[in-house]
Amino acid sequence: MKNNQYMETKMVKRAVIKIGSGVLTKNDGLNLKAIRSISRQICQLIDTGMEIILVTSGAMASGVKKIGLPRRPDEIPKRQAVAAVGQAGLMMEYEKAFGRFKKKVAQILLTSDDFSNRKRYLNARNTIYTLLSWNVVPIVNENDTVAVEEIEVGDNDNLAAMITLLMDADILINLTDIEGLYTKDPRMNPDAELIEEVSAIHKRHETIAGNIPGPLGTGGMLSKIKAAKKVTTAGIPMLIAKGESNNVLLNFINGKGKGTFFTPVKEKLASRKCWLAFSSKPKGAVIVDEGAASAILTKGKSLLPIGIIDVKDDFYVGTAVEIRDDKNKTLGIGLVNYSAADILKIRGLNSNQIKKQLGYQPYDEVIHRDNLVITAET
């Protein structure tokens, strides 16, 4: 396995492990053998001093099979009810599996609002930190029983990536029903080859992944590639591996195993900027001229009023907004020091003219560099 230095126990102090529906469920319900095997391995890793946060799928698939439905229902109330039935059974099996090794577990159910709201984001992080300090295994899932389209995280691959960023983990391990990213779907093409390492995610990887669906969950291989793009951009590696492989987690920690490893960028993104880039929900946009765009993208500058052309939508001080160029391309996301109404009054002005125009001047910058993250490819 390439890049196995990332997998050594001494290098990994905190890991997020995501288990997909294809691993956790069988035709007749939950895959208890897989749950017990992975739980045992996690307990062994915890005993070496590692902190583990588990992101689990399986509630919806478990509920579908427990109730006897032929597939996931389309109606939101039915989906929420199915998830409620499945979640109870899923947690009960985790509690029994971890209990065999004298480990306690805690259930954490989240929606995207818990990530986009900065206060709730920090509260969620503090709760997980506390559980880890108590040697309790946090088991995270999307709160499917209340989530609707406006607040759903989308899929547990995305949720796992967001938890990885939230907790500043050292690696995300994504356990699925195949060994990793292949050149083709290996279940349909015997000549498919495993891609052992991805040093940079390109469009061709997304195209390949889009043709490898997941049979039970909401996300196939493409959602895993999108998750990998998030965490590696933030400087955190990700591994995709087959969850039912014998001692899959222990083998990788010992530098063995079969899977796809996604190499991170060298410079790790600060926690606040991770939140801005991947968890905040921009409420509007600031349109900038060519000079301001260049200063932000290539010179690491803050956004000053002189470079602003226009604003889109209404927003208040402290709101996360997109920064767009004059061709409407999104360059990044930042927290504004002025409201939309005030930015319209000071756009195009030098910073020393702000007080004269507004009657006050708390900041020279509309968006300070420390509260700005570039999302465009440069």
C-alpha angles and dihedrals in degrees: 000000000000121000091019089154086083090058100053113115092236090056096045113063096155126025135179113214118195121194118198130219091249089064098040102047138057133184092274098043135279120016096236093178091059093044092052094044095049092042090053092051092048090052090052091051092048089053088059089058099265121138114225129194113190122210109193135194121187104087095103095040091046092050093048091055095039092055092041100242119156093228145345108304119241098217114091097225091051092047091050092048092048090050091051091054093046096044093059094054093042094054092045090057092047091050091052094044095051092039090065086069095042093255125138124216134204128203118227119184117191142178129198089263088068088061102037094050104076094210094050089043091058092043091054090049092050091050092052091045089053093050091050091050088054091051090245118142111235111219111197130195136158113268094246092168092071104016118113127177094277095057106024119118088219105230137357094253087064091042091053091051091050092049089049090055093041092055097036089234123187095231143001115221113195113197114199140157096273132049097255142287112345131189086245136003101291091203090064103026120053090193093060113126126213115241101220098188136024112191094178128012113236135179091264090062090053091048092051092046092049089065094054106075129188115240100211112016133066093250130057127188092299092064088052091053090051089050090050091051091055098049097039090050086057091051098260123123124228132204128199114200141156109272096208095053111118110271090344095169096044092048093054093048087055092051096259136103142080124271148096118286121201112206116220128225112265098242114067117222116238116252094247092051091049088057092048094048101042112015109033120090110223112226098197144341142257115214115214135191127245094267094052091045091054093046091052097043102040108019103040093237132158120246112261125192093247091070097050120104103174147335131234122217128350122289141158137232112294095024120139109241136173120250110219132182125231089273090057094250113148111239100176149313128265145167112251124228092201136045122253090254093053093044089056089055096049102035112127093018129118114250092249089063096057096089093049091051099041103023091238138053117196092162139020090212128065088206120013118220091240089061096045131085126187114230100169119095107253 
